[in-house]
Amino acid sequence: MAATASTVRATGLYRRLQQESRAAAADPIELVTMLYDELEIAIGVLGAMVRQGQRVSATEPAHRARSILIGLDAGLDHDAGGDVAVSLSRVYRSMRRKLDEAVAANSEDMLTELLDGVLTVSAAWRKIRQ
């Protein structure tokens, strides 16, 4: 059965409410994990759009991915994080450049490479919790 516009809207609203509830109860590590989750989804959606022959520049997933990378970078505590914060800032800025290049080129390969990098950093971040 095909999804109707109202079903898609309702599903989106439900997902947003779930995320807001999760965020309200989350600690800083969980909040960053949530951002990584959303970043992975946005880049994955961009890749799917390219595979379907769509242009991805000026799309919501492209803006969302870029905003998340900016937020991750801006949220770094350079006083407490020292060299790790500096290194992560470089990584986030590099990812932003790669995202911009992939979106401009409408390149699935570049998006896949970016997603692989995000997954690597995300996996390392998740190990903090263990």
C-alpha positions as CSV (number, residue, x, y, z in Angstrom):
1,M,0.0,0.0,0.0
2,A,1.4,3.4,-1.0
3,A,1.9,6.1,1.6
4,T,-0.4,9.1,1.3
5,A,0.8,12.6,2.0
6,S,-1.1,12.7,5.3
7,T,0.5,9.4,6.3
8,V,4.0,10.7,5.5
9,R,3.3,13.9,7.5
10,A,1.9,12.0,10.4
11,T,4.9,9.7,10.4
12,G,7.3,12.7,10.3
13,L,5.5,14.4,13.2
14,Y,5.6,11.2,15.3
15,R,9.3,10.8,14.6
16,R,10.0,14.4,15.6
17,L,8.0,14.0,18.8
18,Q,10.0,10.8,19.6
19,Q,13.3,12.7,19.0
20,E,12.2,15.7,21.1
21,S,11.2,13.3,24.0
22,R,14.5,11.5,23.7
23,A,16.5,14.7,23.6
24,A,14.7,16.1,26.6
25,A,15.9,13.2,28.7
26,A,19.4,12.8,27.2
27,D,22.7,13.6,28.6
28,P,25.4,15.4,26.5
29,I,26.9,12.1,25.2
30,E,23.4,10.9,24.1
31,L,22.7,14.2,22.5
32,V,25.8,14.0,20.3
33,T,24.9,10.4,19.5
34,M,21.5,11.6,18.4
35,L,23.2,14.1,16.1
36,Y,25.3,11.4,14.6
37,D,22.2,9.3,14.0
38,E,20.5,12.2,12.2
39,L,23.7,13.0,10.2
40,E,23.9,9.4,9.0
41,I,20.2,9.4,8.0
42,A,20.6,12.7,6.1
43,I,23.6,11.6,4.2
44,G,22.0,8.2,3.5
45,V,18.9,10.0,2.1
46,L,21.1,12.2,-0.1
47,G,22.8,9.0,-1.5
48,A,19.4,7.5,-2.2
49,M,18.2,10.6,-3.9
50,V,21.3,10.6,-6.2
51,R,20.7,6.9,-7.0
52,Q,17.1,7.9,-8.1
53,G,18.5,10.5,-10.4
54,Q,17.5,13.5,-8.3
55,R,19.6,16.6,-7.8
56,V,20.5,17.1,-4.1
57,S,21.7,20.7,-3.9
58,A,19.4,23.0,-1.9
59,T,17.5,20.0,-0.5
60,E,16.4,19.6,3.2
61,P,18.7,16.6,3.8
62,A,21.7,18.6,2.4
63,H,20.9,21.5,4.7
64,R,20.3,19.2,7.6
65,A,23.6,17.4,7.2
66,R,25.5,20.7,6.9
67,S,23.7,22.2,10.0
68,I,24.5,19.1,12.1
69,L,28.2,19.3,11.2
70,I,28.2,23.0,12.0
71,G,26.4,22.2,15.3
72,L,28.8,19.4,16.2
73,D,31.8,21.7,15.6
74,A,30.3,24.7,17.4
75,G,29.4,22.5,20.4
76,L,33.0,21.4,21.1
77,D,34.4,22.5,24.4
78,H,37.9,23.5,23.5
79,D,38.8,24.3,27.1
80,A,37.9,20.9,28.4
81,G,38.6,19.0,25.2
82,G,42.0,20.3,24.4
83,D,43.7,18.5,21.5
84,V,40.8,16.2,21.0
85,A,38.4,19.1,20.4
86,V,40.9,20.7,18.0
87,S,41.2,17.4,16.1
88,L,37.4,16.9,16.0
89,S,36.9,20.4,14.8
90,R,39.2,19.7,11.9
91,V,37.3,16.5,11.1
92,Y,33.9,18.2,11.2
93,R,35.2,21.0,8.9
94,S,36.7,18.5,6.5
95,M,33.4,16.6,6.5
96,R,31.5,19.9,5.7
97,R,33.8,20.5,2.7
98,K,33.3,17.0,1.5
99,L,29.6,17.3,1.9
100,D,29.6,20.5,-0.1
101,E,31.7,19.0,-2.8
102,A,29.5,15.8,-2.9
103,V,26.3,17.8,-3.1
104,A,27.7,20.2,-5.8
105,A,28.9,17.2,-7.8
106,N,25.7,15.2,-7.1
107,S,28.0,12.3,-6.5
108,E,26.9,9.1,-4.8
109,D,30.5,7.9,-4.5
110,M,31.5,11.0,-2.7
111,L,28.5,10.7,-0.4
112,T,29.3,7.1,0.3
113,E,32.9,8.1,1.2
114,L,31.6,10.8,3.5
115,L,29.1,8.5,5.2
116,D,31.9,5.9,5.8
117,G,33.9,8.7,7.6
118,V,30.9,9.7,9.6
119,L,30.3,6.1,10.6
120,T,33.9,5.8,11.7
121,V,33.8,8.8,13.9
122,S,30.3,7.9,15.2
123,A,31.5,4.4,16.2
124,A,34.4,5.9,18.1
125,W,32.0,8.3,19.9
126,R,29.6,5.5,20.8
127,K,32.5,3.6,22.5
128,I,32.7,6.5,25.1
129,R,29.5,5.1,26.5
130,Q,30.9,1.6,27.0
